[in-house]
């Protein structure tokens, strides 16, 4: 994925042509202050509100208040820097399928809210 003045794009179409990105959901990004290879390869997306401006209104960062890789203040600061919404979740740990995080209606609702999904299905799970 790339973010530029022309707007965000991702090359994942069958013919390899860039497609415009409609919205971004960042889930449990690590603290930019963690210094090990896995974090360095994840970051950055560009930490610039200008780069995110074309999709900022339709983008969101979700993180837990007890994530081992970043605290709520760091998630809030990343979201503020990018100019996107921050949605903290209480007690979710590091939000991944590998850590056992199961059904989660929030992303489907968010997809519907930003116009990327017709209607979210009803299912249980944390908000």
N, C-alpha and C positions, 0 to 999 in steps of 0.2 A: 504494500500500500504506500502511496505517496500523497503528501499534502503539499500543495503549491498555491500560488496566487490564482491559478485557474480553478482551484477547488480540489478536493480529495478525489483520488481515483485508485483503483485496484486492478491489477492485471490477473484476472481469473476467468475470463470468458473463454469459451471453447476455441475461439480463433486467436487468442492472445492479445486482443485489443483491450486497452484500458476501459473500464466502466466507471462511471461516476458513483461515489459513495453517497448514500442518502443520509445515513446516521451512523454513530459509533456508540457502542456500549462497552466501556472499559470496566472489567470485573476484577476486583482485587489486585490492582497493579502494585508491584513491590515499591518500597521506598527507593527513591533515587539515590539515597545515601548508603544503601547496601552495596558493598564492593566485592561482588563475586561474579563470575562469568555469566551465570544464568540471568542475573539481573541486568548486567551490561548489554546482553544480547536482546533483552526485552525492550529496554529503553534506548533511545527515546522513541516514543512518537514525538514529533516536534513539540517542545514545551513553549508554545507561542500562541497566544490568543488570536493573532493575525492569521496564522496557518489554519486554525480551527474555525475561524469566523463563518465560512460558508455552511458549516454543519453544526455549529455550536448549539443552536436552539433545539436541535433534534438529537443531541448527544448527552450522555450521562455517565458518570463514574459511580460504581457501586462498590462499597467496601464494608468490612465488618469492624466493629469497635474492639474486637479481640484477635485481629489478624496478626500472625507472627511476623509478617514481612513488611508491614506498614501500619502506622497507627491512624486513628481517625483524623487527627490534625494534618498528617501528611497527605491523606486522601483529599481532604478539604482544600489544602493548598494546591495540589495538582489540579483539581477541578477549577479552582479560582484562576490559576495561571492559564488554563486552557479556555476559560470562559464558558464552561459547561456546568450542568447541574450535578450536585453531589447528593447521593442517596445512601446514608449510612444504615447499616443493619446491625442490630444488637445480637451478640452471641453467636455469630455464624462462623467464626474462625476464618481460615484462609479459604475462600469460596471456590472450590473446584470439585469436579466429579470424583477425582482420585481421593479426596478427603471425605467422601461419603455424602456430599451435598446432593440431595435428591430433587424431587419435583419442586419447581420454583416458578410460580405464576408471574412474578414481576417482569421478567424479560418478554414474555408473550404479551403482557399488557402494554409494556413500553413499545414493542413493535407495532401494536395496533394504534397506540397514541401518536406515533410518528408517521403513520400511514404506510407501514411496511407489511401489515398483516390485516386481513379482513376483520377478524374478531377473535379474541383470546378464548381458549377453552376454559371451562371451570375445573380447577383442580386445587388440591391442598398444597401446603408448603409455606415457607416463610414469606413475608411481604417484601 
